[in-house]
Amino acid sequence: MTTKYNNVYIMDTYTVCGPYENDGPLSKYFDKRHEKELYFGEKTWEKAEVHLLKEANSNILKKNKIKEEDIDLLISGDLQNQIAASDYMARDFNISFMGIFEACSTIGEGIILGSTFIEGKFAKKILVSTSSHNMSAEKQFRNPTEYGAPKKKTATFTATGGVSILLSNKKNKVKVESTTIGKAIDMGITDVNHMGAVMAPAAGEVIFNHLKDTKRDPSYYDLILTGDLGIYGKSILKEYMKTNYNIELGSNYNDCGTLLYDLDKQPVFAGASGPVCSALVGFGYIYKEMLKGKYKKVLLVPTGAIFSPTFTFQKESIPSIANAISLEVIE
């Protein structure tokens, strides 16, 4: 399902990152950088993640001199059970709240919902946010981490950070031009240490449908950017597109999971993952480069493995999802 928008713009973004992300190649693009530890003054990993979301949302309001009552809706999601980080963040903001979950593709879902509200004239200003925290995710999905079990080279490293995006109906330089909602895809994969293989088909499906619906070629975009497939999933996607759709993804294709860290120097396995991975890269690095004129048309495709550890223990395969967000610079 593809929807075009005429009056949805990114008014601003605010990005907060953790120490590993600060040590990566994109550090200078983030608004707030935590350089040393992962607690951020809190007592638990979970509360530390709430802290990141609060920082992102409160600082974007301060930066733009906007009051809470000027925001029509706050949309947020994360990886914690019951999207707890977003829920506990939202209680400190006097703004109508919509909690969402689509795993590492959450920011895509949020932008689609927010853009639709604005295009339908139900809202004028909406905050869309997401977060992830390496240790809260490890604790939840691979508990107990104290075992120190070795990981496969195909595993990814959950990014730490918080991101807030301010959507508005007020004309600005970067526009949400269109979006395509993906489908839940399950190829029967059960390996929780190879999320790139799990998510690549979902990314391929939504990219193909977006190009078909908009009657575009991949070359229409200066950059097609998937969320967190990592180095192996990135390769699988290129082969998947060629085999199934006869579409060649060329030099204008990349993956956020391979950009956030220095894969040669940092111990992050196949690359970055987590809801904040595509959010940091897409709305820190890419958005700021769009403002500078490096990119004019970008297709951002956040990807997510929408699985439950409980179902995995019950020998279920892992479904995945991806959404496509077309961003364009307004001349």
N, C-alpha and C positions, 0 to 999 in steps of 0.2 A: 504494500500500500504506500503510494507516494503522494505527498501533499506539497503544493507550492505555496509560498508565502509572499505577500506584497509589502507587509508593514511590520516586520520583525527584525530588530537590530540588536547587536551586542553593544550595550552602552559602556560596559567595562568588565574587567575580570580581576580577581585577586587570587594569587597562588601562594601557598605555604608549603614548604618542603622540610623533610628531615635530614639527618646527617649524611646518609648515603646519597641522597639526591643532590645535596649540597656539594658533594665530592664529585659529582658527575659532570659531563660536558655542557649541560644546559643550565647550570646553577645561576648564572647571571640574569636569566630571564624570569626568575621567581621573585615575587614581591617580598616575602619573608622567608628567611633561611635559618633553620635551627642547625647549628654547627656541631654540637657535641653529643648530647644524650637524647634518649627516646621517651623520657617521662614528661618533659616540658613542665616540670614543677608539680605534676600530679602523682598520686600514689599507685595507680594501676595503669596497665597498657590501655584498657578500655577508656578510662577517664582521660588519658593522654590524647586519644583519638577525638573525643568530644572537644577537647581543648583546641585541636587543629581546626575543627569545623567552626567553632566560635570565633577563632581568629579570622578565618577567611570571610565569614559573613559580617562580622562587626566592622572589620577594616574596610570592606568594600563600601559599606554605608558611610563610614567616616571619610574615606577618600573622595567620595562623590557628594558629601554634605547632604545626605538624604536621611530623613527620619524613618523610623520603623513604620509609622502610620502612612508613609508614602508608598510602601510596598504592598501590593495586592495579595501576593502569594509567595510562600517559601516552599520550594520543592527540594527534597534531599533524600539521599539514600547511601548505604554503606554495606560492608560485609558482615557486620556483627549480627548475631541472632536477634530477630525482631527489630532490625535496623536501629539498634539501641543508641549508637553514637548520634544519629540524626535526631532521634526522639528526645534524647537528653539535651542536645543542643537547642532544639526548637522551643523547649520550655522556658528558655531565657530570652526569647524574642516574642514580642507582642504582635505576631503576624500570623495570618491564616496559614496552616501548615498541611502539606501533603507529603507523606512518607512513601517512598517507592523502593523497589528492589529489582534489579536485573543484573546482579553480580557485578562483574567488571565493566559491563555495558550500561551501568546505571546513569552515567552522565548523558548518554545518548537518549535514553528514555525521558530523562528530565527535560532536556532541551526540546524534544518533540512535544511533550505535554505543555510546557511553558509557551512555546511558539504557537501552538494551537489555541490556547487561551487568549493570547494577545491578538492573533489574526482574527479570531472570532469576536473581538472587542469586549471580551469578558474581563480583561485586565489590561493595565497600561505598563506596569512595572512588576517584574517577577524575578526573584532570586532562585537560581538553580545551583545546588551544591552537592558535593560528594567528598568522601574521604576514604582512606584506608591506612592501616598501621601494620607494619611488618610483624610485630610481636603479638598484637591482638589477633591477627589472622592466623599466625602460626599456632598460637595457643588454641584457637577454636577448631582449625581444620586438621592440624597435625599434632595434637596433644597426646602425650606430654613431650614437649620439646626438649626436656632434660635428657631424654634418651640419646640425643645426638645422632640419630640414625642418618647414614649417608644418603644423599639424594642422587637421582639420575641426572645426567647432563641435560636432559630435556626439561627438567623442572625450571620453574621461574621464581623470581624473587619479588615478594609483595612490596610495593612502594609505600612510603610513608608520607602523608601530606593531606592537605585540605584545599579545596578549590571552590570559589563562588563565582558565578556568572550572573551579571545583571542584564536581563533581557528587557527591551523597551519597544514601544511603538514609535518612539521619537527617532527620526532619521539620524543615522550615524554611519561611520565609514565601513563597518563590516556588517553584512546582512545575512540572516539565516534565509537562504534562497529557497531551499526545499529539504524535505526529509523523507526517508523511506523506512518504514517499520519492517523489521525482519521477522522470520519465522523461527520457532523452536525446532532445531535440527538435532537429530540423534543418529550418529553413524555406528552405534554399538560399541564405542570405545569405553573401556573401564579403567584405563590407566590414569590415576589422579596426578601422576608426575609427568604427564605430557599434555598439558592443556592447549598447547598450540595445535596439536592434531585434533583435539576435541572441537576447537572453535573455528578452525580454518574453513570448514564447509559452510558454517553459518555466515561467515564473512563473504565467502564466494557467492552464496545465494543472494544476499542483500545487495552486493555490488552489481551483480548481473541484473537484478530486478530494477535497481535504480537506473542503470544505464538504459535498459529496455524502456522503462516508463518515460524517461526524459528524452529518449531518442538521441543519446549521446555516446560518443566514443570515449575510452579512457583518456585519450589525449586532450579532451576538453578541459581536464583539470591539470593545474600546475602540479598538484600533489594529491595522491590518493593515500590515505594514512589509516591503517588498521590499528586497533587498540593495544593488544598485548599478546600477540601470537608468538613473539620471541623469534630467535633465529631459525628454529626448525619449523615452527608453524608458518612463518613467512615463506619459506621455501615450499611447503606443502600447498599453501594457498595459490602460489604462482602456477604450480603444476595442476592443481584442481581447476583453476580458471581455464587453462589451456586445454585440458582434457575434456572437461564437461561443456564448456561454452565457446571454445575456440577463441578465447580472449587472451591476448598477451599483456601482462602487466609489466611495463618497462621501467625505465629509470625514474619515472615520476611516481613510483610506488615505494612506500616504506612502512615501517611498523614502529609505533611508539615504544614498544617493549625493547627494541634494539637501539633506541635513541637516548633514553633517559639516563643510562649508565655507560661507563666505559667498559665494554665487555672484555677487553684485553687486560684490564688492570683490576677491576672490581670483582669480588667473588659472588656473582649474581647468576651463575649457571647460564640458562638460555636467554636471560634478559628480564626486564621488569614486568610486573603484572599488578593487579589490583585496580579498583575503580578509579583511584587517583592517578594511575599511570597515564591513560589517554587524556585525562583532564589536565594534568600538569603540562604534558607535551603540547596538547592541542590548544590550550587556553593560556599557557605561559609562553612557550617558545613560538609556536606557529601563529597564534593570534598577533603577537607583537611583531613578528616578521611580516604579517599581512599589513599591519599599520604602516610599516616602513616601505612596503611596495615589493617585497621579494616574491610573495605569492599573491595572486588575485583571485584564484578559484581553487578551493580545497574541498575534497570529499573526506570527511572524518568518519571513520567506521569503528566506533567502540565495540569491543567484543567481550562476551561473557560466558563462562561455564556455569549454568544455572543448576548446580547440583547440591545435594544435601549429603553430608558425611553419613547420616543414618541410612539413606538409600544405598550409598556406596558399600557400606558394611553388609547390606542385604543383597549384594551382588548385582545391583542395577547398573546399567550403562549411564553415561553422562550426557545430558542434553546441553545445547548451547544456543546462544542468541547473538545477533549483531544488528545494529541499526546504522543507517547512513545519514549524515548531516552535511548538506551542501552549504558551504560558506563562501560568500563572494564580496569582494571589495567594491564599494560604490564610488564611482569616479565623480 
